[in-house]
Amino acid sequence: MSTESDDYQESDWREGWRESESTHAEPPEEGSSWYIECRSEEVFARILREAALLSPGRLWVLDSNDVLWPAEAIDPARIVL
């Protein structure tokens, strides 16, 4: 897994996204974005679920299909990396 800072403008990350069926909370109004590349949906979901447990705030993932996932509820069978 590798990460690098994204150069999106503050409002760009919200354009065109849809909420996953796993979203049971209000999506964030603002946030920081990072590009993460991983070849395994299962590994990705597990690592983000663990990161969500350690994070003081809520973590969200915007997948390659512009679907917004709460990090603790990523479905590896449905997320598009």
CORJOGI-V221231 format. One record per residue. N is the residue number from 1. RES is the residue in one small letter. PSI is psi as a letter, one per 40 degrees, with the letter a starting at -180 (999 if undefined). NEAR is the number of other ideal C-beta (glycine too) atoms within 8 Angstrom. D_LAST is the distance of its C-alpha to the last C-alpha in Angstrom with 2 decimals. Layout:
n: <N;N>
res: <RES;RES>
psi: <PSI;PSI>
near: <NEAR;NEAR>
d_last: <D_LAST;D_LAST>
This chain:
n: <1;2;3;4;5;6;7;8;9;10;11;12;13;14;15;16;17;18;19;20;21;22;23;24;25;26;27;28;29;30;31;32;33;34;35;36;37;38;39;40;41;42;43;44;45;46;47;48;49;50;51;52;53;54;55;56;57;58;59;60;61;62;63;64;65;66;67;68;69;70;71;72;73;74;75;76;77;78;79;80;81>
res: <m;s;t;e;s;d;d;y;q;e;s;d;w;r;e;g;w;r;e;s;e;s;t;h;a;e;p;p;e;e;g;s;s;w;y;i;e;c;r;s;e;e;v;f;a;r;i;l;r;e;a;a;l;l;s;p;g;r;l;w;v;l;d;s;n;d;v;l;w;p;a;e;a;i;d;p;a;r;i;v;l>
psi: <h;i;i;i;h;i;f;i;i;d;e;d;e;e;h;e;i;i;i;i;e;e;h;f;i;h;i;i;d;i;i;i;i;i;h;h;h;i;e;h;d;d;d;d;d;d;d;d;d;d;d;d;d;e;h;e;i;h;i;i;h;h;a;e;e;f;h;h;h;h;d;e;f;h;h;d;e;d;i;h;999>
near: <8;5;7;6;5;7;3;7;4;6;6;7;10;5;6;4;10;7;8;12;4;9;11;5;6;3;8;7;3;4;6;3;8;8;8;8;8;10;5;6;10;7;10;15;12;8;10;13;11;8;10;12;7;5;9;2;4;9;11;11;11;10;10;5;5;9;12;12;15;15;14;9;10;14;10;9;5;6;14;7;9>
d_last: <11.85;13.05;13.49;15.46;17.10;15.97;18.84;18.27;21.52;22.15;21.87;19.10;16.15;17.74;18.23;16.76;14.55;15.15;15.52;14.01;16.92;16.57;17.82;21.45;22.19;22.78;19.81;20.86;23.07;22.05;19.97;18.68;15.25;13.52;10.73;9.01;7.57;7.25;7.54;8.33;7.04;10.77;11.37;8.82;10.44;13.80;13.83;12.93;15.48;17.98;17.49;18.14;21.33;22.54;21.81;24.87;22.91;20.08;16.48;13.91;10.17;9.26;5.84;5.50;8.20;10.23;10.53;12.04;11.92;14.69;13.48;16.05;15.00;11.29;11.46;9.49;10.79;9.55;6.32;3.80;0.00>
